[in-house]
Amino acid sequence: MEPGPPGSSRPTEPGPCLSSQQGADQAASASLQSAAGAQPGRHSLAVAAVLPAGGCGERMGVPTPKQFCPILERPLISYTLQALERVYWIKDIVVAVTGENMEVMKSIIQKYQHKRISLVEAGVTRHRSIFNGLKALAEDQLNCKLSKPEIVIVHDAVRPFVEEDTLLKVVTAAKKHGAAGAIRPLVSTVISPSADGCLDHSLERARHRASEMPQAFLFDVIYEAYQQCSDYDLEFGTECLQLALKYCCTKAKLVEGSPDLWKVTYKRDLYAVESIIKEKISQEICVVTDIEEDNKYVSHLLEEVLKSELNHVKVTSEALCHAGRDLQQIILDQCYNFVCVNVMTSDFQETQKLLSMLEESNLSILYPVVVVSVHFLDFKLVPPSQKMESLMLIREFAKEVKKRNIWLCGLLISYPQACEVS
């Protein structure tokens, strides 16, 4: 599993054999070693993450806990795990889920090929769930694959858009200060009501901030805080940074977070998440042609039209040669939209080649891949029966590949050969 580049706007990919980001890995590793004060040759910080995922989502107003609500037919928590998995220097990810959802979580891990994930049973409150995750990391048992980290990240299972840059900032600050957390400016004024429901006082919005996730801690600091934590705090508390301050006298460093750190809370937030994901995976279109085609002008014209009409989208063009090296690189770079051009042919050999490459890449495990198979036919030479046969063939192909999360569409364009431009 390879990470994406820090701060990348692209969707992150934990799936197998998708990308090679050694340069980005080395850069992040250097930053982490710098945070640790490491000398050349020394290991960088040992970092783990804990995700409490035992909530029932009462405010969501749906029967399914929000962390398991589907976004593009994939559970929300899978996107969050993906965002953490792309960060190769996070060694272990511990997810706390309720006993009744343990098998559901295991099936998600298997289906979407998540790695480095360990499951523990959640507590009845958020703090108790986090504490269970910390205890799993602290217990250095003989047959346990987990080991105690130097730094632990606490994140929410329903904040899917966390970037590596933010994670690195809070980890670096936690190494220096003992604790750190992301914050955002308040968008509304906070007021305190009196016992009779009237205004008691309001806070000056410019002086206060909203506490967000992720947060990071020296493991010994936050683990000691939870060990000393009162039952009241475990039951009603919500702020981990406050526990570090109250029980370990550790003042957390506050790190300005990005607008994407918001938490999925209400049903309308699910639509917002879906919209953001769709936008991210629609930033590039690759026009694929047969390298032996004589009618290059057609595909070139299509590419130019797409560039003109979709000026906010990157449009590239590649030849579908037998080796497929250039196209394979496009796939590795995580392009999810393809237009396969077939000039003067009604068969699907080129489209089938492209579909085979996409299936082998596992690109569609995490996100839907869209393929538009375009066929230019001379309406004087091709009888209507052949056109209908082509349409039916496209439909059958589409039904089959949709099972693998590839959305195939067919476009038949009739034109006379006399219209060719040399």
C-alpha positions in Angstrom: 0.0 0.0 0.0 1.5 3.2 -1.1 0.6 6.8 0.1 -0.5 9.6 -2.1 1.4 12.9 -2.1 1.0 15.1 1.0 -1.9 17.6 0.6 -3.0 16.0 -2.6 -6.6 16.9 -3.7 -6.9 13.5 -5.3 -8.7 10.7 -3.6 -6.4 8.6 -1.6 -5.7 5.0 -2.5 -4.9 2.2 0.0 -5.7 -0.5 -2.6 -3.0 -2.9 -3.8 -0.7 -2.1 -6.8 -2.2 1.3 -7.6 0.7 3.7 -7.3 4.3 4.2 -6.4 5.1 7.3 -4.4 8.6 6.7 -3.2 9.5 10.4 -3.6 6.6 11.5 -1.5 7.3 8.7 1.0 10.9 9.9 1.5 9.8 13.6 1.9 7.2 12.7 4.6 9.8 10.4 6.2 12.3 13.3 6.3 9.7 15.6 7.9 8.8 13.0 10.5 12.5 12.3 11.4 12.9 16.0 11.7 10.0 16.1 14.1 11.6 13.4 16.1 14.9 15.1 16.2 16.3 12.0 14.6 19.9 11.7 13.3 20.5 10.2 9.9 20.1 6.5 10.0 17.8 6.5 13.0 14.2 5.3 12.8 11.4 7.9 12.6 8.7 8.2 15.1 6.5 5.2 15.8 2.9 6.5 15.2 -0.4 4.8 15.6 -4.0 6.0 15.3 -7.2 5.3 17.2 -10.7 5.7 15.7 -13.7 5.5 18.0 -16.5 4.1 15.8 -19.1 2.9 18.3 -21.6 5.7 18.0 -25.2 5.0 17.0 -25.7 8.3 15.1 -28.8 9.6 17.0 -28.6 13.0 15.4 -28.4 11.5 11.9 -32.0 10.2 12.2 -31.3 7.0 10.3 -31.3 3.4 11.6 -27.8 2.7 10.3 -25.0 4.2 12.4 -23.6 7.1 10.4 -20.1 5.5 10.1 -21.6 2.7 8.1 -23.9 4.8 6.0 -23.2 4.2 2.3 -21.5 6.9 0.1 -21.5 5.8 -3.5 -22.4 2.3 -2.2 -19.3 2.3 0.1 -19.5 2.8 3.9 -18.3 6.2 5.2 -15.8 4.7 7.6 -14.0 3.1 4.6 -13.1 6.5 3.2 -11.7 7.6 6.6 -9.6 4.4 6.9 -8.4 5.1 3.3 -7.3 8.6 4.3 -5.2 7.2 7.2 -3.8 4.2 5.3 -2.3 6.4 2.6 0.0 7.8 5.3 2.6 5.1 5.3 4.2 6.3 8.6 1.1 5.5 10.6 2.0 1.9 11.6 -1.2 0.7 13.2 -4.8 1.9 13.0 -7.1 0.7 15.9 -10.8 0.9 15.3 -13.2 0.6 18.3 -16.6 -0.8 17.2 -19.5 -2.3 19.1 -19.7 -6.1 19.4 -22.9 -6.1 17.2 -21.0 -4.4 14.4 -17.7 -6.3 14.7 -18.5 -8.7 11.8 -19.8 -5.8 9.6 -16.5 -4.0 10.2 -14.5 -7.1 9.4 -16.4 -7.5 6.1 -15.6 -3.8 5.2 -11.9 -4.4 5.8 -11.9 -7.5 3.6 -14.0 -6.1 0.8 -12.1 -2.8 0.4 -8.7 -4.4 1.1 -7.8 -2.2 4.1 -4.5 -2.8 5.7 -2.9 -2.3 9.1 -6.3 -2.3 10.8 -7.0 -3.8 14.3 -10.4 -4.0 15.9 -11.3 -3.6 19.6 -14.7 -3.5 21.2 -16.0 0.0 21.8 -17.1 1.3 25.2 -20.5 2.8 26.0 -19.1 6.4 25.5 -16.6 8.0 23.2 -13.9 8.3 25.9 -14.3 4.7 26.9 -13.9 3.6 23.3 -10.7 5.6 22.9 -9.4 4.2 26.2 -10.0 0.7 24.9 -8.0 1.5 21.8 -5.2 2.9 23.8 -5.1 -0.2 26.0 -4.8 -2.4 23.0 -1.7 -0.4 21.9 -0.3 -0.4 25.4 -0.5 -4.2 25.9 2.7 -5.7 24.5 1.6 -9.3 24.5 3.6 -12.1 23.0 1.2 -12.9 20.2 -0.1 -9.3 19.7 0.8 -7.7 16.4 0.4 -4.2 18.0 3.2 -2.4 19.8 3.3 0.7 21.9 3.8 3.8 19.7 5.6 7.0 20.7 2.8 9.2 19.2 -0.9 8.3 18.9 -3.4 10.1 16.7 -7.1 10.2 17.7 -9.4 10.8 14.8 -13.2 10.5 14.1 -14.5 7.7 11.9 -16.8 10.2 10.3 -14.3 12.8 9.2 -13.2 11.3 5.8 -11.3 14.2 4.3 -8.2 14.5 6.6 -5.0 15.1 4.6 -1.5 13.9 5.4 -0.3 17.5 5.8 -2.7 18.1 8.7 -1.7 14.7 10.3 1.9 15.6 10.0 1.4 19.0 11.6 -0.4 17.6 14.7 2.1 14.8 15.1 5.0 17.2 14.9 3.4 19.5 17.4 2.6 16.6 19.8 6.2 15.5 19.8 7.3 18.9 20.9 4.4 19.9 23.3 3.0 16.5 24.4 -0.4 17.1 22.8 -1.8 18.9 19.8 -5.1 19.3 18.0 -6.6 20.8 14.9 -8.9 23.8 15.4 -11.1 26.0 13.1 -12.6 29.5 13.6 -16.1 29.6 15.0 -18.8 30.3 12.5 -21.5 31.1 15.1 -21.4 33.0 18.4 -21.5 30.7 21.4 -23.9 31.8 24.2 -24.6 30.5 27.7 -28.2 30.3 28.8 -29.3 30.8 32.4 -31.4 28.3 34.4 -34.6 30.0 33.3 -33.7 29.8 29.6 -32.6 33.4 29.2 -29.3 34.7 28.0 -26.6 34.6 30.7 -23.6 35.7 28.6 -22.0 35.2 25.2 -18.4 34.4 24.2 -16.4 36.7 22.1 -16.2 34.7 18.9 -12.9 36.1 17.7 -11.1 34.8 20.9 -12.4 31.2 20.7 -12.0 28.3 18.3 -13.8 25.1 17.5 -12.0 22.0 18.4 -11.7 19.5 15.5 -9.9 16.3 14.7 -7.3 14.9 14.3 -5.5 15.2 17.6 -2.2 13.7 18.5 -0.4 12.9 21.8 2.7 11.5 23.3 1.3 8.0 24.0 2.5 8.0 27.6 0.7 11.4 28.2 -2.7 10.5 26.9 -2.6 6.9 28.3 -1.8 8.2 31.8 -4.6 10.8 31.5 -7.1 8.1 30.7 -5.9 5.8 33.5 -6.4 8.7 36.0 -9.7 9.8 34.4 -12.7 10.0 36.6 -15.9 8.0 35.8 -17.6 11.3 35.3 -15.2 12.4 32.6 -15.2 9.0 31.0 -19.0 9.2 30.9 -19.7 12.8 29.9 -16.4 14.2 28.6 -15.8 14.8 24.9 -12.5 16.6 24.7 -9.2 14.5 24.7 -7.0 17.6 24.9 -8.8 18.6 28.1 -8.0 15.3 29.7 -4.3 15.7 28.9 -4.4 19.2 30.5 -6.5 18.2 33.5 -4.7 15.0 34.5 -1.2 15.4 33.1 -0.8 19.2 33.1 0.0 19.1 29.4 -1.0 22.2 27.4 -1.9 21.1 23.9 -0.5 23.1 20.9 -3.4 24.2 18.7 -2.9 23.8 14.9 -5.1 25.6 12.4 -7.0 22.9 10.4 -8.4 23.0 6.8 -12.1 23.5 6.1 -12.3 19.8 5.0 -12.1 18.6 8.7 -15.8 18.9 9.3 -17.6 16.0 10.9 -20.5 14.1 9.3 -23.4 14.6 11.8 -26.7 15.1 10.0 -28.3 13.3 7.1 -27.6 16.3 4.8 -23.9 15.9 5.5 -24.0 12.5 3.6 -25.1 14.3 0.4 -22.3 16.9 0.9 -19.7 14.1 1.3 -20.9 12.4 -1.9 -20.8 15.6 -3.8 -17.2 16.3 -2.7 -16.1 12.8 -3.6 -17.7 13.0 -7.0 -16.0 16.3 -7.6 -12.6 14.9 -6.6 -12.8 11.8 -8.9 -14.1 13.9 -11.9 -11.0 16.1 -12.3 -9.4 14.2 -15.2 -10.6 12.5 -18.4 -8.4 10.3 -20.5 -9.2 9.9 -24.2 -8.0 6.4 -25.3 -7.4 5.5 -28.9 -6.0 2.6 -30.9 -2.4 3.3 -31.8 -2.9 1.8 -35.3 -5.9 4.0 -36.2 -5.6 6.0 -39.4 -8.2 8.5 -38.4 -6.3 10.3 -35.7 -8.1 13.6 -36.4 -11.4 12.2 -34.9 -9.9 11.5 -31.5 -7.9 14.7 -31.6 -11.1 16.7 -32.4 -12.9 14.9 -29.5 -10.1 15.8 -27.1 -10.2 19.4 -28.1 -14.0 19.6 -27.7 -13.7 18.2 -24.2 -11.0 20.6 -23.3 -13.1 23.5 -24.6 -16.4 22.4 -22.9 -14.9 21.1 -19.6 -12.3 23.8 -18.9 -12.1 22.9 -15.2 -11.2 19.2 -16.0 -7.8 17.9 -17.1 -8.1 16.1 -20.4 -5.3 13.8 -21.6 -4.9 11.5 -24.6 -3.1 8.1 -24.7 -2.8 5.3 -27.2 -4.0 1.9 -26.3 -0.9 0.0 -27.4 -0.2 -3.7 -26.6 2.2 -2.9 -23.7 -0.1 -0.2 -22.4 2.7 1.5 -20.5 1.6 5.1 -21.0 -2.0 4.3 -20.2 -1.0 2.2 -17.2 0.7 5.2 -15.8 -2.5 7.2 -16.2 -4.3 4.5 -14.3 -1.6 4.5 -11.6 -2.1 8.3 -11.3 -5.7 7.5 -10.4 -7.8 8.8 -13.3 -11.4 7.5 -13.0 -12.9 8.6 -16.3 -12.0 7.2 -19.8 -13.3 7.8 -23.3 -12.3 4.9 -25.6 -12.5 6.0 -29.2 -13.1 3.4 -32.0 -13.1 4.9 -35.5 -14.7 3.0 -38.4 -15.3 -0.1 -36.3 -18.3 -1.5 -34.4 -16.4 -4.2 -32.4 -15.3 -3.8 -28.8 -11.8 -5.1 -28.9 -10.2 -1.8 -27.8 -12.8 -1.2 -25.1 -12.2 -4.8 -23.8 -8.5 -4.2 -23.6 -9.1 -1.0 -21.6 -11.6 -2.8 -19.3 -9.1 -5.6 -18.7 -6.4 -3.1 -17.7 -8.8 -1.4 -15.3 -9.8 -4.6 -13.7 -6.2 -5.8 -13.2 -5.3 -2.4 -11.6 -8.0 -2.8 -8.9 -8.8 0.9 -9.5 -12.5 0.3 -9.1 -12.3 -1.3 -5.7 -12.7 2.0 -4.0 -14.3 4.4 -6.5 -16.5 3.9 -9.5 -14.7 4.1 -12.9 -16.5 5.6 -15.9 -15.8 4.3 -19.4 -17.5 5.8 -22.5 -17.0 3.6 -25.5 -17.3 5.8 -28.6 -17.8 4.3 -32.1 -17.8 6.3 -35.3 -19.7 4.5 -38.1 -20.4 5.4 -41.7 -24.2 5.5 -41.8 -24.1 4.6 -45.6 -22.1 1.4 -45.1 -23.4 0.1 -41.8 -26.9 -1.3 -41.9 -29.4 -0.4 -39.0 -29.4 -4.1 -37.8 -25.6 -3.9 -37.1 -26.1 -0.6 -35.2 -28.7 -2.3 -33.0 -26.5 -5.3 -32.5 -23.7 -3.0 -31.3 -26.1 -1.2 -28.9 -27.2 -4.5 -27.4 -23.6 -5.6 -27.1 -22.7 -2.5 -25.2 -25.6 -3.1 -22.8 -24.5 -6.6 -22.1 -20.9 -5.4 -21.4 -22.2 -2.7 -19.1 -24.2 -5.2 -17.0 -21.2 -7.4 -16.5 -18.6 -4.7 -15.7 -20.9 -2.9 -13.3 -20.5 -5.8 -11.0 -16.9 -4.7 -10.6 -17.8 -1.0 -10.1 -17.1 0.0 -13.7 -19.8 2.1 -15.3 -19.7 1.5 -19.1 -21.6 3.7 -21.5 -21.8 3.4 -25.3 -22.0 6.1 -27.9 -22.6 5.4 -31.6 -21.9 8.3 -33.9 -22.9 7.9 -37.6 -21.1 10.0 -40.2 -20.3 9.6 -43.9 -16.7 8.9 -44.9 -16.9 11.8 -47.3 -16.8 14.1 -44.2 -13.2 13.0 -43.4 -10.7 15.7 -43.0 -7.2 14.8 -44.1 
